[in-house]
Amino acid sequence: MADEEAIVIELSGHTLRVSKPEKLYFPQAGFTKLDLLSYYVACEAAVVRHLRERPTVMKRWVDGVAGTPFFQKRVPDGAPEWLQTAVVKFPSGRSARELVPNDAAHLAWGVNLGVIDWNPWPVRRSDLDHPDELRIDLDPGPDVPFAQARSVALVVKEVLEENGLHGYPKTSGSRGIHVLVRIEPSWEFGQVRRAALALAREVERRMPGKATSRWWKEEREGVFIDYNQNARDRTVASAYSVRAVPDARVSCPLDWEEVPDVEPDQLRLDTVPDRLRERGDPSETIDDLAGSLEGLLELSERDEHAGLGDAPWPPHFRKQAGEPTRAQPSRRRATRAKASSGEEAGRSSGKRDAGGKSSSDPDTTRGKAQ
């Protein structure tokens, strides 16, 4: 039986059927699936600028923001033949055919499946192993005000410019700020991540207590600069993505002059289209300014010579060469304290053998590995 609530639309030379267009996706704000679709169609050029030719993960909210989302990395069987895709490989060795949203028809097709925000890889499908974008993700801690993220973003700008790079800031659409940097596709994921770590550590040095590169939450102070967003198979919400928050905020590009005073709750699904028409897109020139990572990689080398090695990777990655112990610092301290306590107890209670040695001496007794 046909879905009487469905509508049929024509976009980018394709015919699409949109089911339940009046379904509430944002109950608090009153926005429907059709409102979301209309936003992406109205902002197509700006949205696609940050998605073009990029494999993209679909985060599906089939019941709107009040429901539970799931990530779908693979384009489902039965998808339209005209959909553009790319096959990507994950750190696990597995692969998937992911969507490449190159026009409004692709955006509408995704929205019909429940996609609210878009999460593209930092590569183009012509070269899936060499990112053309460095991503700086500023994530304030739970009790850290947004104003502090704005301050950290301005120091990020300084460090980028000192190293010959131009950053394009945007609100994350949640609590943080992202800075996107186009780079020449000459470096592999590991090198881009290494450059991001060097930048994070430099900002941390300039803003002690206000910015941090420390991976473990219990060690963080202020705004976390998430260098691991540059590891393979890590993604962030793209520019002009509507975010799955009650008031339908947008991850909106900014001019640097706007950063000190920006208020994210003013940049929403219902306000950004007018902003684009009136002010234009602050990130319009992003593809014209690809820079080199050489400066940040030299900074990384200086850190390494000073004794700063690698930092922890995300948990789903295999242990990397040179990576520090992958365990929370408090757990490591507890383990050492327990081991030390056990050794002390062994020394005080160990029996003597005929040769006068304690049974806990390493050359007379084999115990469990510590």
C-alpha positions as CSV (number, residue, x, y, z in Angstrom):
1,M,0.0,0.0,0.0
2,A,1.4,3.4,-1.0
3,D,2.4,5.8,1.7
4,E,-0.2,8.5,1.4
5,E,1.9,10.9,3.5
6,A,4.8,10.7,1.1
7,I,5.7,13.5,-1.3
8,V,7.8,13.4,-4.6
9,I,10.3,16.1,-5.3
10,E,12.7,16.8,-8.2
11,L,16.3,17.8,-7.3
12,S,19.5,17.9,-9.3
13,G,17.9,16.0,-12.1
14,H,16.6,13.2,-9.9
15,T,13.2,12.2,-8.6
16,L,13.0,11.4,-4.9
17,R,10.2,10.2,-2.7
18,V,10.2,11.6,0.8
19,S,8.2,9.7,3.4
20,K,6.4,11.4,6.3
21,P,7.6,14.9,5.5
22,E,5.7,16.4,8.4
23,K,7.3,14.1,11.0
24,L,8.7,16.2,13.9
25,Y,12.5,15.9,13.9
26,F,12.9,18.7,16.5
27,P,9.9,18.6,18.8
28,Q,11.0,21.4,21.0
29,A,11.7,23.8,18.1
30,G,8.8,22.4,16.0
31,F,10.9,21.6,13.0
32,T,9.9,18.7,10.7
33,K,11.7,16.4,8.3
34,L,10.6,18.7,5.5
35,D,12.0,21.7,7.3
36,L,15.4,20.0,7.6
37,L,15.3,19.0,3.9
38,S,14.3,22.5,2.9
39,Y,17.3,23.9,4.8
40,Y,19.8,21.7,3.0
41,V,18.3,22.5,-0.4
42,A,18.4,26.3,0.4
43,C,22.0,26.1,1.5
44,E,23.1,23.5,-1.0
45,A,26.2,25.3,-2.4
46,A,27.6,26.1,1.0
47,V,26.9,22.6,2.4
48,V,28.3,20.7,-0.5
49,R,31.4,22.8,-0.5
50,H,32.5,20.8,2.6
51,L,31.2,17.4,1.4
52,R,32.1,17.3,-2.3
53,E,33.9,14.1,-3.3
54,R,34.2,13.1,0.4
55,P,33.1,9.7,1.7
56,T,30.6,10.5,4.4
57,V,29.2,8.5,7.4
58,M,25.5,8.7,7.8
59,K,24.3,9.3,11.4
60,R,20.6,8.3,11.3
61,W,18.0,9.7,13.6
62,V,15.0,7.9,12.3
63,D,12.8,9.2,15.2
64,G,14.3,12.7,15.2
65,V,16.4,14.1,18.0
66,A,14.2,12.5,20.7
67,G,15.2,9.1,19.5
68,T,18.4,7.0,19.5
69,P,20.7,7.4,16.5
70,F,22.9,4.9,14.8
71,F,25.9,5.3,12.4
72,Q,25.5,3.7,9.0
73,K,28.8,3.6,7.2
74,R,27.6,1.4,4.3
75,V,25.2,2.6,1.6
76,P,22.2,0.1,1.9
77,D,21.3,-2.4,-0.8
78,G,18.6,-1.1,-3.0
79,A,19.9,2.5,-3.0
80,P,19.3,4.5,-6.2
81,E,21.9,3.7,-8.9
82,W,22.7,7.4,-9.3
83,L,24.1,7.7,-5.8
84,Q,27.8,8.5,-5.8
85,T,29.9,6.5,-3.5
86,A,33.5,5.6,-2.5
87,V,35.0,2.5,-0.9
88,V,37.0,3.3,2.2
89,K,39.2,1.1,4.4
90,F,39.1,1.2,8.2
91,P,42.0,0.6,10.6
92,S,40.5,-2.9,11.2
93,G,41.2,-3.8,7.6
94,R,37.5,-3.9,6.8
95,S,36.0,-1.7,4.1
96,A,32.7,-0.1,3.2
97,R,31.0,1.7,0.4
98,E,30.1,5.1,1.7
99,L,28.0,7.9,0.4
100,V,29.6,10.9,-1.4
101,P,27.0,13.7,-1.1
102,N,27.8,15.9,-4.1
103,D,24.5,17.7,-4.6
104,A,21.0,18.5,-3.2
105,A,19.6,15.2,-4.3
106,H,22.1,13.3,-2.2
107,L,21.4,15.5,0.8
108,A,17.6,14.9,0.4
109,W,18.1,11.2,0.0
110,G,20.1,11.1,3.3
111,V,17.6,13.3,5.2
112,N,14.8,10.9,4.1
113,L,16.7,8.1,5.9
114,G,17.0,10.2,9.1
115,V,20.4,11.9,8.5
116,I,20.5,15.2,10.4
117,D,24.3,16.0,10.3
118,W,26.9,15.0,7.9
119,N,30.2,13.4,8.9
120,P,32.7,13.4,6.0
121,W,36.2,12.0,5.9
122,P,39.0,14.5,5.4
123,V,39.9,13.0,2.0
124,R,38.6,13.1,-1.5
125,R,37.7,9.9,-3.2
126,S,40.4,10.4,-5.8
127,D,43.0,9.9,-3.0
128,L,41.6,8.1,0.0
129,D,45.0,7.8,1.9
130,H,46.1,11.5,1.9
131,P,43.9,14.0,3.8
132,D,43.4,17.4,2.3
133,E,42.1,18.8,5.6
134,L,43.5,19.3,9.0
135,R,40.7,19.4,11.7
136,I,41.1,21.2,15.0
137,D,38.3,20.2,17.4
138,L,38.1,22.4,20.5
139,D,36.0,20.6,23.2
140,P,35.3,22.5,26.4
141,G,35.1,20.4,29.6
142,P,31.8,20.1,31.4
143,D,32.3,23.2,33.6
144,V,34.2,25.2,31.0
145,P,32.3,28.2,29.5
146,F,32.0,28.6,25.8
147,A,33.9,31.9,26.1
148,Q,37.1,29.9,26.9
149,A,36.7,27.9,23.7
150,R,36.5,31.2,21.8
151,S,39.8,32.4,23.4
152,V,41.5,29.1,22.6
153,A,40.4,29.3,19.0
154,L,42.1,32.7,18.6
155,V,45.4,31.2,19.9
156,V,44.9,28.3,17.4
157,K,44.8,31.0,14.7
158,E,48.1,32.4,15.9
159,V,49.9,29.1,15.8
160,L,48.4,28.2,12.4
161,E,49.5,31.5,10.9
162,E,53.0,31.2,12.4
163,N,53.3,27.9,10.5
164,G,52.0,29.2,7.2
165,L,48.4,27.9,7.5
166,H,45.0,29.5,7.2
167,G,42.2,28.3,9.4
168,Y,38.5,28.6,8.9
169,P,36.6,28.6,12.2
170,K,33.0,27.3,12.7
171,T,30.8,26.6,15.7
172,S,30.5,22.9,16.3
173,G,26.8,23.2,16.7
174,S,27.1,21.9,20.3
175,R,29.5,23.3,22.9
176,G,32.7,23.7,21.0
177,I,34.5,25.3,18.0
178,H,36.1,23.6,15.0
179,V,38.9,25.1,12.9
180,L,39.2,23.6,9.4
181,V,42.5,23.9,7.5
182,R,42.9,22.9,3.9
183,I,46.3,21.2,3.3
184,E,48.1,19.8,0.3
185,P,47.2,16.1,0.0
186,S,50.9,15.1,0.5
187,W,50.8,13.5,3.9
188,E,49.3,10.3,5.3
189,F,46.8,10.2,8.2
190,G,49.5,9.5,10.8
191,Q,51.5,12.5,9.8
192,V,48.4,14.8,9.8
193,R,47.5,13.5,13.3
194,R,51.1,14.2,14.4
195,A,50.9,17.7,13.1
196,A,47.6,18.2,15.0
197,L,49.2,16.9,18.2
198,A,52.1,19.3,17.8
199,L,49.6,22.2,17.4
200,A,47.6,21.1,20.4
201,R,50.8,21.0,22.6
202,E,51.9,24.4,21.4
203,V,48.5,26.0,22.2
204,E,48.6,24.2,25.6
205,R,52.0,25.8,26.4
206,R,50.6,29.2,25.6
207,M,47.4,28.7,27.6
208,P,48.3,26.6,30.6
209,G,45.2,25.5,32.6
210,K,43.0,26.8,29.8
211,A,43.8,24.5,26.9
212,T,45.0,20.9,27.0
213,S,46.2,18.2,24.7
214,R,45.8,15.4,27.4
215,W,43.7,12.5,26.1
216,W,42.5,11.2,29.5
217,K,39.6,13.1,30.9
218,E,40.8,13.0,34.4
219,E,43.9,15.0,33.4
220,R,42.2,17.6,31.3
221,E,41.9,21.3,32.2
222,G,39.9,23.8,30.2
223,V,39.4,23.2,26.5
224,F,40.6,19.8,25.1
225,I,42.2,20.0,21.6
226,D,41.3,16.7,20.2
227,Y,44.2,15.8,18.0
228,N,42.8,12.3,17.4
229,Q,40.1,13.7,15.2
230,N,42.8,13.5,12.5
231,A,43.3,9.7,12.8
232,R,42.0,7.6,10.0
233,D,38.2,6.9,10.2
234,R,37.5,9.7,12.6
235,T,35.0,12.3,11.5
236,V,33.5,15.6,12.7
237,A,30.2,17.2,11.7
238,S,30.7,19.2,8.5
239,A,30.3,22.9,8.1
240,Y,26.6,23.9,7.7
241,S,25.4,20.6,9.2
242,V,22.4,20.9,11.4
243,R,23.1,19.3,14.7
244,A,20.8,16.9,16.7
245,V,20.2,19.3,19.6
246,P,16.8,20.5,20.7
247,D,17.0,24.0,19.1
248,A,18.5,22.7,15.7
249,R,21.7,24.6,15.9
250,V,24.0,24.6,12.9
251,S,27.7,24.0,12.7
252,C,28.2,27.4,11.2
253,P,31.4,28.9,9.6
254,L,32.5,32.3,10.9
255,D,34.7,35.1,10.0
256,W,37.6,35.4,12.6
257,E,36.3,38.8,13.6
258,E,33.1,37.0,14.8
259,V,34.7,34.5,17.0
260,P,35.2,36.6,20.2
261,D,31.5,37.3,20.4
262,V,29.7,34.5,18.7
263,E,26.7,32.8,20.4
264,P,26.0,29.4,19.0
265,D,22.3,29.4,19.9
266,Q,21.8,32.2,17.4
267,L,22.9,30.0,14.5
268,R,20.1,27.6,13.8
269,L,18.2,25.9,11.0
270,D,15.8,28.8,10.8
271,T,18.5,31.6,10.9
272,V,21.5,30.4,8.9
273,P,19.8,30.5,5.4
274,D,19.1,34.2,5.8
275,R,22.6,34.7,7.1
276,L,24.0,33.1,4.0
277,R,21.9,35.2,1.7
278,E,22.8,38.4,3.5
279,R,26.5,37.9,4.4
280,G,27.7,35.2,2.2
281,D,29.8,32.2,3.2
282,P,32.9,32.9,5.4
283,S,34.4,29.6,4.2
284,E,33.8,30.3,0.5
285,T,37.6,30.5,-0.3
286,I,38.6,27.4,1.7
287,D,39.5,25.4,-1.3
288,D,41.8,28.1,-2.6
289,L,44.2,28.1,0.3
290,A,45.7,24.7,0.7
291,G,48.9,24.9,2.8
292,S,51.8,22.8,3.9
293,L,52.2,20.8,7.1
294,E,56.0,21.2,7.1
295,G,56.0,23.9,9.8
296,L,53.8,21.9,12.2
297,L,55.8,18.7,11.5
298,E,59.0,20.6,12.4
299,L,57.4,21.7,15.6
300,S,56.6,18.0,16.3
301,E,60.2,17.1,15.7
302,R,61.3,19.7,18.3
303,D,58.8,18.3,20.8
304,E,60.2,14.8,20.2
305,H,63.8,15.9,20.7
306,A,62.6,17.5,23.9
307,G,61.3,14.1,25.1
308,L,57.6,14.5,24.1
309,G,56.7,11.3,22.3
310,D,53.4,10.1,20.9
311,A,50.1,10.5,22.8
312,P,47.3,8.0,23.2
313,W,45.3,6.9,20.2
314,P,41.5,6.2,20.2
315,P,40.7,2.8,21.8
316,H,39.6,1.0,18.6
317,F,43.1,1.4,17.1
318,R,45.7,-1.2,17.5
319,K,48.6,-0.2,19.8
320,Q,50.9,2.1,17.9
321,A,54.7,2.1,17.9
322,G,55.9,4.6,20.4
323,E,52.4,5.1,22.0
324,P,52.4,5.4,25.8
325,T,50.6,2.9,28.0
326,R,46.9,2.9,27.0
327,A,45.4,3.0,30.5
328,Q,44.0,5.8,32.6
329,P,46.7,7.5,34.8
330,S,44.7,6.8,38.0
331,R,44.5,3.1,37.1
332,R,48.3,3.0,36.4
333,R,49.0,4.6,39.7
334,A,46.7,2.1,41.5
335,T,48.4,-0.8,39.8
336,R,51.9,0.5,40.8
337,A,50.8,1.1,44.4
338,K,49.3,-2.4,44.6
339,A,52.4,-4.0,43.2
340,S,54.6,-2.0,45.5
341,S,52.5,-3.0,48.5
342,G,52.8,-6.7,47.5
343,E,56.5,-6.5,47.1
344,E,56.9,-5.0,50.6
345,A,54.7,-7.7,52.1
346,G,56.8,-10.3,50.3
347,R,60.0,-8.9,51.7
348,S,58.7,-8.8,55.3
349,S,57.2,-12.3,55.3
350,G,59.5,-14.3,52.9
351,K,61.0,-17.5,54.4
352,R,64.7,-18.3,54.2
353,D,65.9,-21.4,52.3
354,A,68.9,-23.5,53.2
355,G,71.2,-21.1,51.2
356,G,69.9,-18.1,53.2
357,K,67.9,-16.6,50.4
358,S,64.4,-15.3,50.6
359,S,61.8,-17.3,48.7
360,S,60.8,-14.0,47.0
361,D,64.3,-13.5,45.5
362,P,64.0,-13.5,41.7
363,D,66.7,-16.1,41.1
364,T,65.1,-18.7,43.4
365,T,61.3,-18.3,42.7
366,R,59.4,-17.7,39.5
367,G,56.2,-15.7,40.1
368,K,53.6,-14.2,37.9
369,A,54.6,-11.5,35.5
370,Q,54.1,-8.0,36.9
